[in-house]
Amino acid sequence: MSSRRSSSRGNISEDEINELISKLQALLPSSRRRGSGQASTTKLLKETCSYIKSLHREVDDLSDRLSDLMSTMDHNSPGAEIIRSILRS
Amino acid sequence: MARRQGTVENLCQGLLDLDDDKFSAMCSAFGYLQEWPDLSAMCGANLGVPAVAAAAPSAGDGNDSSSCSGSGGGGFRKRKPDEYLDAKGGASDMSKRPRGKQLSGLSEIAAPGKGKQERPKAGAKKKAEAAAAGQKTDYIHVRARRGQATDSHSLAERVRRERISERMRYLQELVPGCSKVTGKAGMLDEIINYVQSLQKQVEFLSMKIAASNPVVSFNIVEDLFGRQLKQACSPAAALPAMALPAGQLELSCLQMSPMQQVHPSAAASSTGFRLDMVVNNLYAPAAASCPVSAAPSVSVAAGPSTIEPCLNVNGTAAWDIGAQNLFSGFDAQFQSVESDCLLDNLKMEM
């Protein structure tokens, strides 16, 4: 059923999808911790959702912190110098 | 079955008495009393509430099923009365009808309803797989369109695919630019790229913060990577706290530098930098005039590294504490023995 559909839609094979799925799994922290166990696709996608959300949160938090730091920091202090040099690189 | 009916009879005799006339009216509508004299006992027990019995055939059926599996009757309500009769007949025929009913009512049958319906009746040989599908997919209505398979595997597979595509839709909302991509593979590709970019972003941001403010950022970095580096972290965490009293910290924009990572631009790209930040919580300004020891240790926890902590006051002067090789091997003993040693050295030099 599904193979019929995918072949009619394009040249995406099930193998390709599976490869992508396992690639995605390798990116997730929880699955990495658990080992090589193959979780179900549904669960994997669910984890991906929550992981992306947590990453969003983290990025927001970190950028808030960074902007706070930048605003509180003296512009000609060595710290600001360092940040500037890092931002440039 | 007989045993069950017996117990039910015993337990619910009172109920049976109460509902008897209404119930028998209902049952006679189905011709049950003739075929299944015993069933009256059981159904009466199930009926329990008189209001349901008053609601004629469909209520009787609905009550029966709900008392048994309790799963949603959405599929039920869609059926016409004659189908109820069919169902009843099927039950009394002991599994001759159910299969045929499934096929004939294909377009309208909800999966849970199927498993449920046959269950309460007289131990009818309900299809085991149908019941399994019904339970697994509780409250999820799977519709079999014309020509679609209705066996349990197909149903389960359909539910699974439904869930997956639901998640994919959700992810599509989360991942920018993903809605333009068509096809599962493209979407997965996009999702993978996005997750990777987010990970990099988090890494980069935490690194920047750690670099700009070592003292404050230690907690963040520890949060992020501390789990993996718990061992390596513990002695190092103790180091700045012990070696550098708070007064000195405020007095002198103080920087401790692991010497193998002096140049920030070089450090920014290497993973070693991150590790060092975690372990040592330090940052070395490019202008630091400290002597550089070229110990290329990427894995700080394992490799013996020569680290020279240097006190950098406003980037002008630096004291070499002379704690060469002091940190060789960040093991547990370091914390107890060697850090004390370092503390002494530090005090002496100052």
Contacts between the chains, C-beta under 8 A, distances in Angstrom:
chain1	res1	chain2	res2	distance
A	1	B	154	7.8
A	1	B	157	7.6
A	2	B	161	6.9
A	6	B	184	7.7
A	9	B	183	6.8
A	10	B	183	6.0
A	12	B	183	6.0
A	12	B	184	6.7
A	12	B	185	4.5
A	16	B	185	5.5
A	17	B	184	5.8
A	17	B	185	5.9
A	17	B	188	6.9
A	20	B	185	6.1
A	20	B	188	4.0
A	20	B	189	6.4
A	20	B	192	6.7
A	21	B	188	6.8
A	23	B	188	7.9
A	23	B	192	5.6
A	24	B	188	6.3
A	24	B	191	6.5
A	24	B	192	5.3
A	24	B	195	7.3
A	27	B	192	6.4
A	27	B	195	5.0
A	27	B	196	6.5
A	27	B	199	7.3
A	28	B	195	7.9
A	40	B	160	8.0
A	41	B	160	7.8
A	41	B	164	5.5
A	42	B	160	6.5
A	42	B	163	4.7
A	42	B	164	5.6
A	42	B	167	6.5
A	45	B	164	6.4
A	45	B	167	3.6
A	45	B	168	6.6
A	45	B	171	6.5
A	46	B	167	6.1
A	48	B	167	7.9
A	48	B	171	6.3
A	48	B	191	6.4
A	48	B	195	7.0
A	49	B	167	6.6
A	49	B	170	5.8
A	49	B	171	6.0
A	49	B	174	6.4
A	51	B	195	6.8
A	52	B	171	7.4
A	52	B	174	5.1
A	52	B	175	7.1
A	52	B	191	7.9
A	52	B	194	7.1
A	52	B	195	6.3
A	52	B	198	6.8
A	53	B	174	7.2
A	55	B	195	7.1
A	55	B	198	4.0
A	55	B	199	6.7
A	55	B	201	7.8
A	55	B	202	6.0
A	56	B	198	7.2
A	58	B	202	4.9
A	59	B	198	6.5
A	59	B	201	5.3
A	59	B	202	5.7
A	59	B	205	6.5
A	62	B	202	6.5
A	62	B	205	3.7
A	62	B	206	5.7
A	62	B	209	6.2
A	62	B	220	7.5
A	63	B	205	6.0
A	65	B	209	5.4
A	65	B	220	7.3
A	66	B	205	6.2
A	66	B	208	5.9
A	66	B	209	5.4
A	66	B	212	7.4
A	69	B	209	6.5
A	69	B	212	5.4
A	69	B	213	5.7
A	69	B	216	7.9
A	70	B	212	7.9
A	73	B	212	7.3
A	77	B	253	7.2
A	78	B	253	6.2
A	78	B	285	6.0
A	78	B	287	7.9
A	78	B	314	6.9
A	78	B	315	5.1
A	79	B	212	5.6
A	79	B	213	6.8
A	79	B	253	7.3
A	80	B	212	8.0
A	81	B	285	7.5
A	82	B	211	6.0
A	82	B	212	6.2
A	82	B	264	6.6
A	82	B	283	6.8
A	82	B	285	5.9
A	83	B	208	6.7
A	83	B	211	7.0
A	83	B	212	4.6
A	85	B	264	5.7
A	85	B	265	7.0
A	85	B	286	6.6
A	86	B	207	7.9
A	86	B	208	5.7
A	86	B	211	5.6
A	86	B	212	7.7
A	86	B	264	5.8
A	86	B	265	7.8
A	86	B	268	6.0
A	87	B	208	7.3
A	89	B	264	7.1
A	89	B	265	4.2
A	89	B	268	5.2
